[in-house]
Amino acid sequence: MPTPRDPVADLRRIAFLLERANEATYRVRAFRSAAAVVAKTPHDELVARAEAGTLAKMAGVGEVTARCVTESLAGEEPVYLRRITATEGADLPAEAAAIRAALRGDCHVHSDWSDGGSPIEEMALAAADLGHEYFVLTDHSPRLTVARGLTADRLRKQLDHVARLNEALPDGFRILTGIEVDILEDGGLDQEDELLARLDLVVGSVHSRLRDDSARMTRRMVTAIANPHLDVLGHMTGRKVSVAGEGDAAHRKARTRPPSDFDLEKVVSAVLEHDKAIEINSRPDRLDPPKRMLTVAREAGCHFTVDTDAHAPGQLDWLDFGCERAALCGVPADRIVNTWTAERLTRWTASHR
């Protein structure tokens, strides 16, 4: 008889791959919900239900996920998992693969404390499985209410929670504390200075009034870059691009957004003057900054991060997209700060304070 597989691991692997492929949230949720139900169900009951064909009668388990569990218990790789694995993308080109191999972590990650879909510990375990040595937890700041941004009190609680998690996580991996702080209209940062000073790394991003005129947006960004608490300029143009296969053409068009208008030379000069980094955002719907801007910043000598801006475990594997763009624009790996160890990275951010 074939050795039974772990149905929970198979369901979670399917959810991870669906997230990585940027599939619809409801589809991912179906597999994660089923995995949670199966994990709580005694093995003997699962086997009995699989034999009786009643797995789908369990709350949180549907016909598709029940079929996956049945196949897994029978020692077969679920057909659904085989199909997803067979349609994975091609290998990275050599230059991009070299950058990906050099990355030690991710400086822009969200959890369900703000608008992410998974607990911090689940994101951390997924990152460790990918070979990361660290990631920076960067949930949103209070002004972004639509994303359940963290008030000062909630951020303090999160810092305590992360400290406890780090004691329990596998050796060789740690969560660095951080925030994706809103850059306000006057260039200020949307969180208390005392709290920002406690964090390992601060990503600053513009999320509002993205259509401001060039002069106003430039002042706003340059002021934020000069702030000693900011370390990384996140998704610098704020653009959204169409994602192939995501809904019909009208839906994709509705989700696009043109880049903000600003004086790139002044922004790049400020980044260099204050020794900050520009984020290469790997999200398929952002891919920000555009290659032209990325090339200008590289030629000027800027530092960078390659980040996923992940909101779910599978999205942590989006680093490939950012590495491809970095390689295409000639960004050297030694100028990407998350190729550094956590100790070197945090010494660099501390130097800004």
Residue pairs with C-beta under 8 A, 6 or more apart in sequence:
1 75
2 74
2 75
2 76
3 75
4 72
4 73
4 74
4 75
5 72
5 73
5 75
5 76
5 77
6 72
7 38
7 46
7 68
7 69
7 72
7 73
8 35
8 38
8 39
10 68
10 69
10 72
10 77
10 78
10 81
11 31
11 32
11 34
11 35
11 38
11 65
11 68
11 69
12 31
12 32
12 35
13 81
14 31
14 68
14 78
14 80
14 81
14 84
15 28
15 31
15 32
15 35
15 313
15 314
16 126
16 313
16 314
16 317
17 81
17 84
17 85
17 88
17 314
18 27
18 28
18 31
18 84
18 314
19 28
19 312
19 313
19 314
19 315
20 314
20 315
20 317
20 318
21 84
21 314
22 243
22 246
22 284
22 285
22 315
25 117
28 117
28 312
28 314
29 117
30 62
30 64
30 65
31 65
31 68
33 60
34 60
34 61
34 62
34 65
34 66
34 68
34 69
36 60
37 58
37 59
37 60
37 61
38 46
38 61
38 69
41 58
46 55
46 69
46 73
47 73
49 55
49 57
49 58
50 69
50 70
50 73
50 74
55 61
55 66
55 69
55 70
56 62
56 63
56 65
56 66
58 66
61 69
64 80
67 78
67 79
67 80
68 78
68 79
68 80
68 81
71 77
71 78
71 79
72 78
89 320
91 97
92 100
92 320
92 323
92 324
93 324
93 327
95 327
96 320
96 323
96 324
96 326
96 327
96 328
97 323
98 327
98 333
99 306
99 323
99 326
99 327
99 331
99 333
99 336
99 339
100 319
100 320
100 323
102 333
102 336
102 339
103 306
103 319
103 323
103 336
103 338
103 339
104 132
104 133
104 134
104 338
104 339
104 340
104 341
104 342
105 127
105 132
105 133
105 134
105 135
105 136
105 176
105 338
105 342
105 345
106 127
106 132
106 135
106 136
106 307
106 308
106 310
106 316
106 319
106 338
107 135
107 136
107 138
107 178
107 201
107 203
107 232
107 279
107 305
107 307
107 337
107 338
107 345
108 136
108 138
108 180
108 203
108 232
108 234
108 279
108 281
108 305
108 307
108 308
108 309
108 310
109 116
109 123
109 127
109 135
109 136
109 137
109 138
109 307
109 308
109 309
109 310
109 316
110 116
110 137
110 138
110 139
110 140
110 180
110 309
110 310
110 311
111 118
111 119
111 120
111 123
111 137
111 139
112 118
112 119
112 120
113 120
113 139
113 148
113 150
113 154
113 158
114 139
114 140
114 144
114 147
114 148
114 149
114 150
115 139
115 140
115 146
115 147
115 148
115 311
116 123
116 139
116 310
116 311
116 312
117 311
117 312
118 312
118 313
120 137
120 158
120 161
120 162
120 165
120 175
121 165
121 169
122 313
123 135
123 137
123 310
123 313
123 316
124 135
124 165
124 169
124 173
124 175
125 169
125 170
126 313
126 314
126 316
127 134
127 135
127 173
127 316
128 169
128 170
128 172
128 173
130 316
130 317
132 173
132 316
133 172
133 173
133 174
133 341
133 342
134 173
134 174
134 175
134 176
134 342
134 345
135 175
135 176
135 316
136 175
136 176
136 177
136 178
136 200
136 201
136 203
137 158
137 162
137 175
137 176
137 177
137 178
138 178
138 179
138 180
138 201
138 203
139 149
139 150
139 155
139 158
139 179
139 180
140 147
140 148
140 149
140 150
140 179
140 180
140 182
141 149
141 150
141 179
141 180
141 181
141 182
141 189
141 190
141 191
142 149
142 150
142 151
142 152
142 190
142 191
143 149
143 182
143 184
143 190
143 207
143 208
144 182
144 190
144 207
149 182
149 190
150 158
150 179
152 191
152 192
152 195
155 179
155 191
155 195
156 195
158 177
159 177
159 198
162 175
162 177
165 175
166 174
166 175
169 175
174 342
176 200
176 201
176 342
176 345
176 346
177 198
177 199
177 200
177 201
178 199
178 200
178 201
178 202
178 203
179 191
179 196
179 199
179 202
179 203
180 203
180 204
180 205
180 234
181 189
181 190
181 191
181 196
181 202
181 203
181 204
181 205
181 229
181 230
182 189
182 190
182 204
182 205
182 206
182 207
182 208
183 189
183 190
183 204
183 205
183 206
183 207
183 220
183 221
183 224
184 190
184 220
185 208
185 209
185 212
185 220
186 220
186 223
187 219
187 220
187 221
187 222
187 223
187 224
187 227
188 223
188 224
188 227
189 196
189 202
189 204
189 224
189 227
189 229
189 230
193 229
196 202
196 229
197 229
197 353
200 345
200 346
200 349
201 231
201 232
201 345
201 346
201 349
202 229
202 230
202 231
202 232
202 349
203 230
203 231
203 232
203 233
203 234
203 279
203 307
204 224
204 225
204 227
204 230
204 232
204 233
204 234
205 233
205 234
205 235
205 238
206 217
206 220
206 221
206 238
206 260
207 238
210 238
210 257
210 260
211 260
212 220
212 260
212 261
213 261
214 261
214 262
214 263
215 263
217 260
217 261
217 262
218 262
218 263
218 266
218 267
221 233
221 236
221 262
221 267
221 270
222 266
222 267
222 270
224 230
224 233
225 233
225 267
225 270
225 271
225 274
225 276
226 270
226 273
226 274
228 352
228 353
229 352
229 353
230 276
230 352
231 276
231 277
231 348
231 349
231 352
232 276
232 277
232 278
232 279
232 305
232 307
232 337
233 267
233 271
233 276
233 277
233 278
233 279
234 279
234 281
234 307
234 309
235 279
235 281
235 283
235 286
235 288
235 289
235 309
236 267
236 278
236 279
236 288
236 289
236 293
237 259
237 260
237 288
237 289
237 290
237 293
238 257
238 259
238 260
238 288
239 257
239 258
239 259
239 260
239 286
239 288
239 290
240 255
240 256
240 257
240 285
240 286
241 256
241 284
241 285
241 286
241 287
242 252
242 253
242 255
242 256
242 285
243 252
243 255
243 284
243 285
246 252
246 255
246 285
247 255
255 285
259 288
259 289
259 290
264 293
264 296
265 296
268 278
268 296
268 297
268 300
268 302
269 300
270 276
271 277
271 278
271 297
271 302
271 303
272 300
272 301
272 302
274 352
275 303
275 348
275 351
275 352
276 303
276 352
277 302
277 303
277 304
277 305
277 337
278 289
278 294
278 297
278 302
278 303
278 304
278 305
279 288
279 304
279 305
279 307
280 288
280 289
280 294
280 304
280 305
280 306
280 307
280 322
280 325
280 326
280 331
280 336
281 287
281 288
281 289
281 307
281 309
281 322
282 306
282 307
282 308
282 309
282 318
282 319
282 320
282 321
282 322
282 323
282 325
283 308
283 309
283 315
283 318
283 321
284 318
284 321
286 309
287 321
287 322
287 325
289 297
291 325
291 328
291 329
294 325
294 326
294 329
294 331
295 329
295 330
297 304
298 304
298 329
298 330
298 331
298 335
301 335
302 335
303 335
303 336
303 337
304 326
304 331
304 335
304 336
304 337
305 336
305 337
305 338
306 319
306 322
306 323
306 326
306 336
306 338
307 319
307 322
307 338
308 315
308 316
308 317
308 318
308 319
308 322
309 315
310 316
310 318
326 336
333 339
337 345
337 348
338 345
340 348
